[in-house]
Amino acid sequence: MLRREFVSICGAAAAGAPALPGSVLVHEHILVDFIGADQITAGRYSAEEAFRAALPRLQELKPHGCVRLLECTPNFLGRDPRLLARLEEASGIELWTNTGLYGAANHRYLPGFAKDETPRQLAARWIAERRQGIEGRYPRFIKIGVNIAPLHPWDRKLVEAAAITSLETGLTIASHTSGGGPAAAEQIEILQKLKCPLSKFVWVHAQNEKDPGWHERNARAGAWVEL
């Protein structure tokens, strides 16, 4: 890819781009539980208290034209589709949930089965969530997380599973990338080998990479660079 368009939500109109119907927050967390995959349970927090705390914040977004928020908390880190459904109805803002698993933070939030299963077995789980729904809601994107390069085999497995899922469902992959440009580039190589379009890959937390050369390299390859 020789050219990548960058459109600022705030500056689109000034740049002569078509007016957007509203703004979208592409990476937010309404609720996260950092206890770890081996200890997390639904009863560790009050859903009612979480609802009361989050709703006013969402309502503050409405006057600014926000119409959609991508809730990036993965399974085993506090993903709560029922809470999102309540908040969406009360706030009038679309709240998208995700499928996938989070391997970053040295795999603390990765359940045991993810360490043992193959990429295709993991992908089968995620594809089923997309097709059958999660507590009445359907994931609209894939969220994974990886560590530094060279990627651990478990991290590579998550990327491969995400690619398989994306190819089957069309969902975009948002990857929390702790290892900066090199880790993003390694993920891109995996996707290319599996013939997954790089337009379906978002390098999340790219602002942590201080060398802008990596931003340009990975964007020119065809991936999205989320700062």
Contacts in CASP RR format, 6 or more apart in sequence:
PFRMAT RR
TARGET T0000
AUTHOR 0000-0000-0000
METHOD contacts of the structure
MODEL  1
MLRREFVSICGAAAAGAPALPGSVLVHEHILVDFIGADQITAGRYSAEEA
FRAALPRLQELKPHGCVRLLECTPNFLGRDPRLLARLEEASGIELWTNTG
LYGAANHRYLPGFAKDETPRQLAARWIAERRQGIEGRYPRFIKIGVNIAP
LHPWDRKLVEAAAITSLETGLTIASHTSGGGPAAAEQIEILQKLKCPLSK
FVWVHAQNEKDPGWHERNARAGAWVEL
1 219 0 8 1.000
1 220 0 8 1.000
1 221 0 8 1.000
1 222 0 8 1.000
2 220 0 8 1.000
4 219 0 8 1.000
4 220 0 8 1.000
4 222 0 8 1.000
7 15 0 8 1.000
7 17 0 8 1.000
8 15 0 8 1.000
9 20 0 8 1.000
9 22 0 8 1.000
9 23 0 8 1.000
9 24 0 8 1.000
11 17 0 8 1.000
12 18 0 8 1.000
12 19 0 8 1.000
12 20 0 8 1.000
13 19 0 8 1.000
21 67 0 8 1.000
22 65 0 8 1.000
22 66 0 8 1.000
22 67 0 8 1.000
23 64 0 8 1.000
23 65 0 8 1.000
23 66 0 8 1.000
23 67 0 8 1.000
24 66 0 8 1.000
24 67 0 8 1.000
24 68 0 8 1.000
24 69 0 8 1.000
24 70 0 8 1.000
25 61 0 8 1.000
25 66 0 8 1.000
25 68 0 8 1.000
25 69 0 8 1.000
25 70 0 8 1.000
26 70 0 8 1.000
26 226 0 8 1.000
27 70 0 8 1.000
27 72 0 8 1.000
27 174 0 8 1.000
27 204 0 8 1.000
27 226 0 8 1.000
28 69 0 8 1.000
28 70 0 8 1.000
28 71 0 8 1.000
28 72 0 8 1.000
29 71 0 8 1.000
29 72 0 8 1.000
29 73 0 8 1.000
30 50 0 8 1.000
30 54 0 8 1.000
30 69 0 8 1.000
30 71 0 8 1.000
30 73 0 8 1.000
30 80 0 8 1.000
30 83 0 8 1.000
30 84 0 8 1.000
30 87 0 8 1.000
30 95 0 8 1.000
31 45 0 8 1.000
31 50 0 8 1.000
31 54 0 8 1.000
31 73 0 8 1.000
31 78 0 8 1.000
31 80 0 8 1.000
31 83 0 8 1.000
32 73 0 8 1.000
32 77 0 8 1.000
32 78 0 8 1.000
33 40 0 8 1.000
33 44 0 8 1.000
33 45 0 8 1.000
33 77 0 8 1.000
33 78 0 8 1.000
34 77 0 8 1.000
35 44 0 8 1.000
36 76 0 8 1.000
36 77 0 8 1.000
36 108 0 8 1.000
36 109 0 8 1.000
37 76 0 8 1.000
37 108 0 8 1.000
37 109 0 8 1.000
37 110 0 8 1.000
37 111 0 8 1.000
37 112 0 8 1.000
38 111 0 8 1.000
40 76 0 8 1.000
40 77 0 8 1.000
40 78 0 8 1.000
42 80 0 8 1.000
47 80 0 8 1.000
47 82 0 8 1.000
47 83 0 8 1.000
50 80 0 8 1.000
50 83 0 8 1.000
51 83 0 8 1.000
51 86 0 8 1.000
51 87 0 8 1.000
51 90 0 8 1.000
54 83 0 8 1.000
54 87 0 8 1.000
55 87 0 8 1.000
55 90 0 8 1.000
55 91 0 8 1.000
58 69 0 8 1.000
58 87 0 8 1.000
58 90 0 8 1.000
58 91 0 8 1.000
58 93 0 8 1.000
59 91 0 8 1.000
61 69 0 8 1.000
61 91 0 8 1.000
61 93 0 8 1.000
62 91 0 8 1.000
62 92 0 8 1.000
62 93 0 8 1.000
66 93 0 8 1.000
67 93 0 8 1.000
67 94 0 8 1.000
68 93 0 8 1.000
68 94 0 8 1.000
68 95 0 8 1.000
68 96 0 8 1.000
69 93 0 8 1.000
69 94 0 8 1.000
69 95 0 8 1.000
69 96 0 8 1.000
70 96 0 8 1.000
70 98 0 8 1.000
70 140 0 8 1.000
70 141 0 8 1.000
70 174 0 8 1.000
71 79 0 8 1.000
71 84 0 8 1.000
71 95 0 8 1.000
71 96 0 8 1.000
71 97 0 8 1.000
71 98 0 8 1.000
72 98 0 8 1.000
72 143 0 8 1.000
72 174 0 8 1.000
72 176 0 8 1.000
72 204 0 8 1.000
73 79 0 8 1.000
73 80 0 8 1.000
73 98 0 8 1.000
73 143 0 8 1.000
74 98 0 8 1.000
74 100 0 8 1.000
74 101 0 8 1.000
74 102 0 8 1.000
74 109 0 8 1.000
74 143 0 8 1.000
74 144 0 8 1.000
74 145 0 8 1.000
75 99 0 8 1.000
75 100 0 8 1.000
75 101 0 8 1.000
76 101 0 8 1.000
76 102 0 8 1.000
76 109 0 8 1.000
76 110 0 8 1.000
76 111 0 8 1.000
77 102 0 8 1.000
77 109 0 8 1.000
79 97 0 8 1.000
79 98 0 8 1.000
79 134 0 8 1.000
81 97 0 8 1.000
81 134 0 8 1.000
81 135 0 8 1.000
81 136 0 8 1.000
81 137 0 8 1.000
82 135 0 8 1.000
82 137 0 8 1.000
84 95 0 8 1.000
84 97 0 8 1.000
84 137 0 8 1.000
85 95 0 8 1.000
85 135 0 8 1.000
85 136 0 8 1.000
85 137 0 8 1.000
87 93 0 8 1.000
87 95 0 8 1.000
88 94 0 8 1.000
88 95 0 8 1.000
96 139 0 8 1.000
96 140 0 8 1.000
96 141 0 8 1.000
97 134 0 8 1.000
97 137 0 8 1.000
97 139 0 8 1.000
97 140 0 8 1.000
98 139 0 8 1.000
98 140 0 8 1.000
98 141 0 8 1.000
98 142 0 8 1.000
98 143 0 8 1.000
98 174 0 8 1.000
99 125 0 8 1.000
99 126 0 8 1.000
99 129 0 8 1.000
99 130 0 8 1.000
99 134 0 8 1.000
99 139 0 8 1.000
99 141 0 8 1.000
99 142 0 8 1.000
99 143 0 8 1.000
99 165 0 8 1.000
99 171 0 8 1.000
100 122 0 8 1.000
100 126 0 8 1.000
100 129 0 8 1.000
100 139 0 8 1.000
100 142 0 8 1.000
100 143 0 8 1.000
100 144 0 8 1.000
100 158 0 8 1.000
100 161 0 8 1.000
100 162 0 8 1.000
100 165 0 8 1.000
101 109 0 8 1.000
101 110 0 8 1.000
101 111 0 8 1.000
101 114 0 8 1.000
101 122 0 8 1.000
101 144 0 8 1.000
101 145 0 8 1.000
101 158 0 8 1.000
102 109 0 8 1.000
102 110 0 8 1.000
102 143 0 8 1.000
102 144 0 8 1.000
102 145 0 8 1.000
102 176 0 8 1.000
103 109 0 8 1.000
103 110 0 8 1.000
103 144 0 8 1.000
103 145 0 8 1.000
103 146 0 8 1.000
103 147 0 8 1.000
103 154 0 8 1.000
103 155 0 8 1.000
103 158 0 8 1.000
104 145 0 8 1.000
104 146 0 8 1.000
104 147 0 8 1.000
104 176 0 8 1.000
104 177 0 8 1.000
104 178 0 8 1.000
105 147 0 8 1.000
105 178 0 8 1.000
106 147 0 8 1.000
107 115 0 8 1.000
107 147 0 8 1.000
107 152 0 8 1.000
107 154 0 8 1.000
110 154 0 8 1.000
114 122 0 8 1.000
114 154 0 8 1.000
114 157 0 8 1.000
114 158 0 8 1.000
115 154 0 8 1.000
118 157 0 8 1.000
119 157 0 8 1.000
119 160 0 8 1.000
119 161 0 8 1.000
119 164 0 8 1.000
120 161 0 8 1.000
120 164 0 8 1.000
122 157 0 8 1.000
122 158 0 8 1.000
122 161 0 8 1.000
123 160 0 8 1.000
123 161 0 8 1.000
123 162 0 8 1.000
123 164 0 8 1.000
123 165 0 8 1.000
123 168 0 8 1.000
126 139 0 8 1.000
126 142 0 8 1.000
126 161 0 8 1.000
126 162 0 8 1.000
126 165 0 8 1.000
127 165 0 8 1.000
127 168 0 8 1.000
127 169 0 8 1.000
129 139 0 8 1.000
130 138 0 8 1.000
130 139 0 8 1.000
130 165 0 8 1.000
130 169 0 8 1.000
130 171 0 8 1.000
131 169 0 8 1.000
133 139 0 8 1.000
139 171 0 8 1.000
140 171 0 8 1.000
141 171 0 8 1.000
141 172 0 8 1.000
141 173 0 8 1.000
141 174 0 8 1.000
142 162 0 8 1.000
142 165 0 8 1.000
142 166 0 8 1.000
142 171 0 8 1.000
142 172 0 8 1.000
142 173 0 8 1.000
142 174 0 8 1.000
143 174 0 8 1.000
143 175 0 8 1.000
143 176 0 8 1.000
144 158 0 8 1.000
144 159 0 8 1.000
144 161 0 8 1.000
144 162 0 8 1.000
144 173 0 8 1.000
144 174 0 8 1.000
144 175 0 8 1.000
144 176 0 8 1.000
145 155 0 8 1.000
145 158 0 8 1.000
145 175 0 8 1.000
145 176 0 8 1.000
145 177 0 8 1.000
145 178 0 8 1.000
145 204 0 8 1.000
146 152 0 8 1.000
146 155 0 8 1.000
146 158 0 8 1.000
146 159 0 8 1.000
146 175 0 8 1.000
146 176 0 8 1.000
146 177 0 8 1.000
146 178 0 8 1.000
146 179 0 8 1.000
146 183 0 8 1.000
146 187 0 8 1.000
147 155 0 8 1.000
147 178 0 8 1.000
147 179 0 8 1.000
147 183 0 8 1.000
148 178 0 8 1.000
148 179 0 8 1.000
148 180 0 8 1.000
148 182 0 8 1.000
148 183 0 8 1.000
149 179 0 8 1.000
149 180 0 8 1.000
149 181 0 8 1.000
149 182 0 8 1.000
149 183 0 8 1.000
149 185 0 8 1.000
149 186 0 8 1.000
150 186 0 8 1.000
151 159 0 8 1.000
151 183 0 8 1.000
151 186 0 8 1.000
151 187 0 8 1.000
156 186 0 8 1.000
156 190 0 8 1.000
159 175 0 8 1.000
159 187 0 8 1.000
159 190 0 8 1.000
159 191 0 8 1.000
160 190 0 8 1.000
160 194 0 8 1.000
162 173 0 8 1.000
162 175 0 8 1.000
163 173 0 8 1.000
163 190 0 8 1.000
163 191 0 8 1.000
163 194 0 8 1.000
163 196 0 8 1.000
164 194 0 8 1.000
165 171 0 8 1.000
166 172 0 8 1.000
166 173 0 8 1.000
166 196 0 8 1.000
166 200 0 8 1.000
167 194 0 8 1.000
167 195 0 8 1.000
167 196 0 8 1.000
170 200 0 8 1.000
171 200 0 8 1.000
172 200 0 8 1.000
172 201 0 8 1.000
172 202 0 8 1.000
173 191 0 8 1.000
173 196 0 8 1.000
173 200 0 8 1.000
173 201 0 8 1.000
173 202 0 8 1.000
174 202 0 8 1.000
174 204 0 8 1.000
174 226 0 8 1.000
175 184 0 8 1.000
175 187 0 8 1.000
175 201 0 8 1.000
175 202 0 8 1.000
175 203 0 8 1.000
175 204 0 8 1.000
176 204 0 8 1.000
176 205 0 8 1.000
177 183 0 8 1.000
177 184 0 8 1.000
177 187 0 8 1.000
177 203 0 8 1.000
177 204 0 8 1.000
177 205 0 8 1.000
177 206 0 8 1.000
178 205 0 8 1.000
178 208 0 8 1.000
179 208 0 8 1.000
179 209 0 8 1.000
180 205 0 8 1.000
180 206 0 8 1.000
180 208 0 8 1.000
180 209 0 8 1.000
180 214 0 8 1.000
181 203 0 8 1.000
181 206 0 8 1.000
181 209 0 8 1.000
181 211 0 8 1.000
181 214 0 8 1.000
181 215 0 8 1.000
181 217 0 8 1.000
181 218 0 8 1.000
182 214 0 8 1.000
184 203 0 8 1.000
184 206 0 8 1.000
184 209 0 8 1.000
184 214 0 8 1.000
184 218 0 8 1.000
184 223 0 8 1.000
185 214 0 8 1.000
185 217 0 8 1.000
185 218 0 8 1.000
185 221 0 8 1.000
187 201 0 8 1.000
187 203 0 8 1.000
188 198 0 8 1.000
188 201 0 8 1.000
188 218 0 8 1.000
188 221 0 8 1.000
188 223 0 8 1.000
191 197 0 8 1.000
191 198 0 8 1.000
191 200 0 8 1.000
191 201 0 8 1.000
192 198 0 8 1.000
198 221 0 8 1.000
198 222 0 8 1.000
198 223 0 8 1.000
199 222 0 8 1.000
199 223 0 8 1.000
199 224 0 8 1.000
201 222 0 8 1.000
201 223 0 8 1.000
201 224 0 8 1.000
202 223 0 8 1.000
202 224 0 8 1.000
202 226 0 8 1.000
203 218 0 8 1.000
203 223 0 8 1.000
203 224 0 8 1.000
203 225 0 8 1.000
203 226 0 8 1.000
204 226 0 8 1.000
205 226 0 8 1.000
206 214 0 8 1.000
206 215 0 8 1.000
206 218 0 8 1.000
206 225 0 8 1.000
206 226 0 8 1.000
206 227 0 8 1.000
207 227 0 8 1.000
209 215 0 8 1.000
215 225 0 8 1.000
218 225 0 8 1.000
219 225 0 8 1.000
END
